[in-house]
Amino acid sequence: MRAWIIKKFLLNYLNIYLNRVKRERKHLFYFILSLILLIASIAISLLLLNIIPKITDIGTEEITSTIFPLITGLYILFILLPITGLSSKGEDPSLLLKYPITYTEAFLIESIRSISKLWLIAIYIPPILSILYILSNSFPIFILSSIGYLLFLFHAAGIGYIFFSLLQGFLEDRKFRDTIAIISGLLFLGFYLLIYLLPELIDIEKLLSLSYSIHLLLPSGWVVDLAAQKKIFWIAPITLITLITIFLGKHSFKYSYYISTEKTGGKKIKTSKDIRLPIDKAINAMLNKDLKYYKRDPGLKLGLLFSMIFPLIFGLQSIFTEEEITIFYLKYFGIFAGFFFSFSFYNFLGYERNGLIKLLSSPIKRKDIIYSKNLILGIFFIIYLITTLIALKLILKTPFSIKVITISISTLLITFAATNNTGVRYPEKMPEELRGGRNSSLKGVIFTMILSFILLTPIVIHMTASTNLIQTKIPIPLIFIYSILIYLTLTKKAEKTLKNNEIKIIEKFNREN
């Protein structure tokens, strides 16, 4: 193993990243955001150093039982992030091994890269080190436990990469990529609900006691015990488990390289029958094309799923708060859902990827492109809205009426008016993988938010009138007429903007190929 080669590769990756930060505003924004997160993490860590020692009720056992699950959670973090596409899966092994490096060196490079992301460092370095310092109560022990923790980080990242490598063939299967979008969304919802439900279902003291009783079964517990009990011999098994990880990682990288270079034959894709609606033929054809995109593209499925989940999350959260908030939210659930649906897909041109160049080169009317994008989301939304409202009525006895559906559709139309203009002004090519959020334009998000909130003023007035904050309540029929006029007017403006920006958009997407 040659340390200088690993160092050279890592420095090259660092230079590439810094150049991207300098050149692209998007990367600069994420860098500044990560830097702010790191500063906040350091500030919180310093606060913990001052607060925890002053609390007399917290002993070594309580701190150990709390920190052990947090460190153990890094296994889940490093395993799930690459699989769900929410973090980089690393360099393609076939590209990395074009250079004269060994499998071991390649594995070490990828593992170090996975733990050196700035936002991840902010999460798992300063807070944990501050707690280890409090536990150790001795500078030499703190240094030793810090080394043990860094070795554990490398071990956890290595386990994540090994797990991904062994499942690479399965993960690259289209069926899995389609279902992982749904799985990741449901996991997010489950984790969010667990935060609220766990204190109600399980005694936290018993849970912490269980955590303490099993903490020596995993390497994460060895790190904590090294600091808490001053048992320096734990550094030996931590080092050993890390070396074993490197050994296994070498072979997993070799397997990953084999999978990435293996030639696979093409498979026939089943074609589904087109749906026919009594609308313009061009819009109908675009609608069927987009429907196939939603069936096959995991990124679009993930976006659609999250636009369904977020309104439900806020609704479920309101159940744990005051009764008045719950009633208010459930009454206007469709309004929140309508906003999320259209806002989540403001980058409707970017979802075409390379197909957008071909689409804009065709004689299709530009308004038909915009209408088809809105129509398919509108169909999804109406099905989702009616199904959810029926379920809420059956379970929670919430009101279900034409008025609720009308104002919900009005919200959707108004937000569509905003997103149509944003989508043609700030299109961003969506990557082939699931991480579509990374290619969202910051300008686009801000522009959409501001324009949507301005246009939604009549609906906000209607909602706040029910809370006695405003005395006059705008009638729903007027809101519906207003939403149609706004939608038609601004969509026509979006059509003109698209015609004027076509050449720039094509040039931009060509550069990103």
KOLLUM-297909 format. One record per residue (C-alpha): residue in one letter; z, x negated, y negated. Coordinates in steps of 0.05 Angstrom, whole numbers, padded with zeros to 5 digits, always signed. Each point is the difference from the previous one (the first is absolute). Example, Ala and Ser with C-alpha at 12.3 -4.5 7.8 and 13.67 -1.06 7.14 Angstrom:
BEGIN
A+00156-00246+00090 S-00013-00027-00069 
***
This chain:
BEGIN
M+00000+00000+00000 R-00021-00029-00067 A+00042+00023-00059 W-00049-00026-00052 I-00056+00046+00026 I+00046+00061-00003 K+00020-00020-00070 K-00072-00009-00022 F-00021+00069+00027 L+00059+00034-00033 L-00014-00034-00067 N-00073+00022+00005 Y+00021+00072+00013 L+00048-00005-00060 N-00057-00025-00045 I-00045+00057+00024 Y+00054+00050-00016 L+00014-00029-00069 N-00074+00000-00017 R-00003+00074+00019 V+00060+00013-00045 K-00036-00035-00058 R-00067+00034+00010 E+00018+00071+00020 R+00046+00046-00038 K+00018+00038+00063 H+00029-00063+00033 L+00034-00019-00066 F+00033+00069-00002 Y+00026-00007+00072 F+00024-00071-00015 I+00039+00023-00062 L+00028+00059+00039 S+00023-00047+00057 L+00030-00048-00051 I+00040+00057-00032 L+00023+00021+00069 L+00022-00072+00015 I+00039-00005-00066 A+00033+00067+00014 S+00018-00024+00070 I+00032-00063-00026 A+00039+00040-00052 I+00025+00048+00054 S+00019-00059+00044 L+00041-00032-00056 L+00033+00067-00012 L+00019+00004+00074 L+00031-00069-00005 N+00046+00025-00054 I+00015+00070+00027 I+00010-00007+00076 P+00057-00052-00002 K+00039+00045-00048 I-00001+00060+00047 T+00062-00006+00043 D-00020+00055+00050 I-00062-00039+00024 G+00015-00052+00054 T-00043-00047+00041 E-00011+00052+00054 E-00025+00052-00049 I-00048-00049-00033 T-00025-00024+00067 S-00012+00070+00027 T-00039+00016-00064 I-00043-00062-00006 F-00018-00005+00074 P-00045+00063+00000 L-00033-00023-00065 I-00019-00068+00029 T-00020+00032+00067 G-00045+00047-00039 L-00045-00060-00016 Y-00027+00004+00071 I-00025+00070-00015 L-00026-00022-00068 F-00042-00057+00027 I-00025+00040+00060 L-00017+00066-00035 L-00031-00024-00065 P-00061-00035+00031 I-00011+00055+00052 T+00001+00056-00051 G-00046-00038-00046 L+00051+00000-00057 S+00001-00076+00000 S-00051-00054+00015 K-00013-00014+00074 G-00015-00072-00018 E-00061-00043+00006 D-00053+00013+00052 P+00016-00050+00056 S-00074-00016+00010 L-00005-00021-00073 L+00065-00039+00000 L-00018-00038+00063 K-00066-00024-00029 Y+00043-00057-00028 P+00028-00056+00044 I+00069+00030+00011 T+00039+00018+00062 Y+00022+00070+00022 T+00072-00019-00017 E-00018-00022-00070 A-00041+00063-00011 F+00059+00043+00023 L+00048-00037-00046 I-00046+00009-00059 E-00006+00075+00011 S+00074+00009+00012 I+00020-00038-00063 R-00052+00040-00040 S+00030+00066+00024 I+00070-00017-00026 S-00022-00032-00065 K-00025+00062-00036 L+00037+00006-00066 W+00020+00073+00007 L+00026-00012+00071 I+00040-00061-00024 A+00032+00044-00052 I+00023+00049+00054 Y+00028-00046+00053 I+00020-00066-00033 P+00047+00007-00060 P+00043+00060+00024 I+00011-00027+00070 L+00015-00071-00024 S+00052+00028-00049 I+00035+00038+00056 L-00002-00061+00046 Y+00033-00040-00056 I+00056+00051-00005 L+00009+00001+00076 S-00001-00076+00009 N+00051-00015-00055 S-00019-00073+00009 F-00060-00036-00030 P-00017-00042+00063 I+00004+00063+00044 F-00043+00038-00051 I-00053-00055+00002 L+00000+00002+00076 S-00003+00076+00003 S-00056-00001-00051 I-00040-00047+00044 G+00015+00045+00059 Y-00024+00060-00040 L-00065-00034-00021 L-00012-00018+00073 F+00012+00072+00018 L-00050+00023-00052 F-00053-00044+00030 H+00019+00026+00070 A-00005+00073-00023 A-00067-00012-00035 G-00024-00036+00063 I+00021+00058+00044 G-00039+00047-00046 Y-00062-00043+00005 I+00007-00006+00076 F+00008+00075+00006 F-00062+00012-00042 S-00041-00053+00038 L+00016+00029+00069 L-00019+00070-00023 Q-00060-00023-00041 G-00052+00028+00047 F+00036+00067+00002 L+00012+00001-00075 E-00073-00012-00016 D-00020+00060+00042 R-00027+00056-00045 K+00043+00054+00033 F+00063-00040-00014 R-00020-00015-00072 D-00011+00074-00010 T+00068+00020+00027 I+00040-00057-00032 A-00012+00032-00068 I+00036+00063+00024 I+00054-00040+00036 S+00016-00043-00062 G+00004+00062-00044 L+00047+00035+00048 L+00043-00063+00006 F+00006-00002-00076 L+00020+00073-00001 G+00049-00010+00057 F+00033-00060-00033 Y+00006+00037-00066 L+00033+00060+00033 L+00045-00046+00040 I+00032-00025-00064 Y+00023+00071-00016 L+00014+00024+00071 L+00037-00060+00029 P+00065+00010-00039 E+00000+00073+00022 L-00014-00013+00073 I+00039-00064+00015 D+00066-00028-00022 I-00017-00062-00041 E+00064-00036+00020 K-00016+00008+00074 L-00071-00023-00013 L+00025-00063-00035 S+00050-00012+00056 L-00057+00005+00051 S-00040-00048-00043 Y+00057-00051+00002 S+00010+00007+00075 I-00073-00018+00016 H-00016-00049-00055 L+00005-00062+00046 L-00056+00027+00045 L-00055-00019-00049 P-00017-00064-00039 S+00012+00038-00065 G+00073+00008+00022 W+00005-00074+00015 V-00018-00016-00072 V+00053+00048-00026 D+00053-00026+00049 L-00015-00072-00019 A+00018+00017-00073 A+00057+00049+00014 Q+00037-00035+00056 K-00021-00072-00018 K-00028-00009+00071 I-00050-00056-00014 F-00023-00004+00073 W-00043+00062-00014 I-00050-00045-00036 A-00021-00028+00069 P-00022+00067+00031 I-00032+00022-00066 T-00041-00065+00001 L-00017+00009+00073 I-00024+00072-00008 T-00043-00023-00059 L-00032-00055+00043 I-00012+00051+00056 T-00034+00045-00052 I-00046-00058-00021 F-00017-00013+00073 L-00017+00073+00013 G-00036+00004-00067 K-00046-00056+00019 H-00025+00039+00061 S-00002+00066-00039 F-00045-00032-00052 K-00045-00026+00055 Y-00005+00070+00028 S-00013+00028-00070 Y-00056-00049-00009 Y-00030+00021+00067 I+00003+00074-00020 S-00031-00013-00069 T-00059-00039+00029 E-00012+00044+00060 K-00065+00040-00003 T+00006+00074+00012 G-00056+00048+00014 G-00013+00060-00044 K+00027+00067+00018 K-00032+00067-00012 I+00034+00041-00053 K+00006+00073+00013 T-00033+00041-00054 S+00031+00064-00023 K-00038+00062-00023 D-00010+00008-00075 I+00034+00057-00036 R-00043+00045-00042 L+00027+00034-00062 P-00038+00048-00046 I-00008-00054-00053 D-00053-00048-00025 K-00032-00039+00057 A+00013-00067-00033 I+00074+00015-00009 N+00004+00026+00072 A-00031-00065+00026 M+00048-00042-00042 L+00058+00042+00025 N-00018-00013+00073 K-00009-00074-00014 D+00069-00004-00033 L+00031+00040+00057 K-00024-00053+00049 Y+00031-00053-00045 Y+00067+00035+00004 K-00006+00005+00076 R-00017-00074+00011 D+00033-00037-00059 P+00074-00016+00011 G+00008-00017-00075 L-00022+00069-00020 K+00043+00032+00053 L+00060-00039-00026 G-00014+00022-00071 L-00007+00072+00022 L+00063-00003+00041 F+00041-00029-00057 S-00026+00052-00049 M+00028+00051+00049 I+00065-00036+00013 F+00023-00017-00071 P+00006+00073-00023 L+00040+00015+00063 I+00045-00060-00011 F+00018+00023-00070 G+00011+00070+00027 L+00045-00024+00056 Q+00038-00045-00048 S+00013+00060-00045 I+00034+00035+00058 F+00054-00054-00002 T+00011+00011-00075 E+00022+00061-00040 E-00023+00069+00022 E-00034+00015-00067 I-00043-00063+00006 T-00020+00021+00071 I-00020+00070-00021 F-00039-00027-00060 Y-00038-00051+00042 L-00017+00046+00058 K-00024+00053-00049 Y-00050-00049-00031 F-00013-00042+00062 G-00075+00013-00004 I-00004-00030-00070 F+00030-00066+00023 A-00045+00001+00062 G-00063+00014-00042 F+00015-00060-00045 F+00013-00047+00058 F-00063+00021+00037 S-00048-00014-00056 F+00037-00060-00029 S+00002-00036+00067 F-00076+00001+00002 Y-00019-00017-00072 N-00038-00061+00026 F-00051+00045+00035 L-00059-00047-00012 G+00038-00060+00029 Y+00009+00035+00067 E-00076-00003+00010 R+00006-00077+00004 N-00069-00031+00011 G-00030+00069+00009 L+00009+00014-00074 I-00058-00046-00018 K-00046+00039+00046 L+00028+00066-00026 L-00012-00017-00073 S-00070-00025+00017 S-00019+00069+00029 P-00027+00059-00040 I+00062+00042+00012 K+00027+00034-00062 R+00062-00035-00026 K+00037+00065-00009 D-00012+00016+00074 I+00035-00065+00019 I+00061+00018-00042 Y+00001+00073+00023 S-00004-00019+00074 K+00058-00048-00008 N+00042+00053-00033 L-00021+00055+00048 I+00022-00035+00064 L+00068-00016-00030 G+00004+00072-00025 I-00012+00026+00070 F+00054-00046+00028 F+00048+00020-00055 I-00008+00075+00009 I+00011-00005+00075 Y+00061-00045-00012 L+00028+00045-00055 I-00006+00066+00037 T+00028-00030+00064 T+00059-00032-00036 L+00016+00062-00042 I+00000+00044+00062 A+00047-00050+00035 L+00046-00002-00061 K+00002+00076-00003 L+00018+00005+00074 I+00052-00055-00001 L+00030+00003-00070 K-00022+00069-00023 T-00036-00028-00061 P-00050+00044-00039 F-00071+00003+00025 S-00049+00034-00047 I-00070-00004-00029 K+00032-00024-00065 V+00029-00061+00034 I-00067-00017+00032 T-00038+00012-00066 I+00043-00046-00041 S-00002-00053+00055 I-00076+00001+00001 S+00000-00002-00077 T+00041-00064+00004 L-00049-00029+00050 L-00060+00016-00045 I+00032-00029-00062 T+00020-00064+00035 F-00070-00004+00030 A-00027+00002-00071 A+00042-00061-00016 T-00015-00038+00065 N-00075+00012-00005 N-00001-00035-00067 T+00045-00056+00025 G-00040-00010+00064 V-00066-00012-00037 R+00032-00045-00052 Y+00043-00045+00044 P-00029+00000+00071 E+00030-00052+00046 K-00031-00016+00067 M+00048+00018+00056 P+00009-00055+00053 E-00020+00010+00072 E+00074-00001+00022 L+00054+00051-00015 R+00025-00034-00063 G-00039+00044-00048 G+00057+00002-00050 R-00010-00073-00015 N-00069+00015-00028 S+00024+00053-00048 S-00015-00015-00073 L+00063-00004-00043 K-00040+00028-00058 G-00024+00056+00045 V+00070+00019+00021 I+00027+00000-00072 F-00061+00037-00027 T+00005+00053+00054 M+00075+00010-00011 I-00005+00007-00076 L-00062+00046+00001 S+00029+00043+00056 F+00067+00011-00036 I-00036+00019-00064 L-00046+00049+00034 L+00056+00030+00042 T+00040+00019-00062 P-00011+00076+00008 I+00025-00003+00072 V+00061-00041-00021 I+00015+00052-00054 H-00006+00055+00053 M+00048-00037+00046 T+00052-00017-00052 A+00000+00072-00026 S+00034+00020+00065 T+00057-00048-00016 N+00011+00031-00070 L-00020-00065-00033 I-00061+00035-00031 Q+00001+00074-00016 T-00075+00015+00006 K-00031+00000+00069 I-00076-00009+00003 P-00032+00053+00046 I-00029-00026+00065 P-00069+00031-00011 L-00007-00038-00066 I+00021-00065+00035 F-00052+00012+00054 I-00055+00011-00051 Y+00023-00061-00038 S-00002-00043+00063 I-00072+00022+00016 L-00024-00015-00071 I+00034-00068-00001 Y-00027-00017+00069 L-00073+00019-00017 T+00002-00034-00069 L+00031-00066+00022 T-00040-00003+00065 K-00064+00005-00041 K+00026-00057-00043 A+00015-00040+00064 E-00072+00012+00023 K-00027-00030-00064 T+00048-00059+00005 L-00022-00013+00072 K-00074+00000-00021 N+00015-00050-00056 N+00043-00046+00043 E-00043+00000+00064 I-00030-00069-00010 K+00068-00031-00017 I+00032+00033+00061 I-00055-00025+00047 E+00006-00070-00028 K+00075+00001+00008 F-00002+00024+00072 N-00054-00052+00016 R+00045-00055-00027 E+00057+00024+00045 N-00042-00004+00064 
***
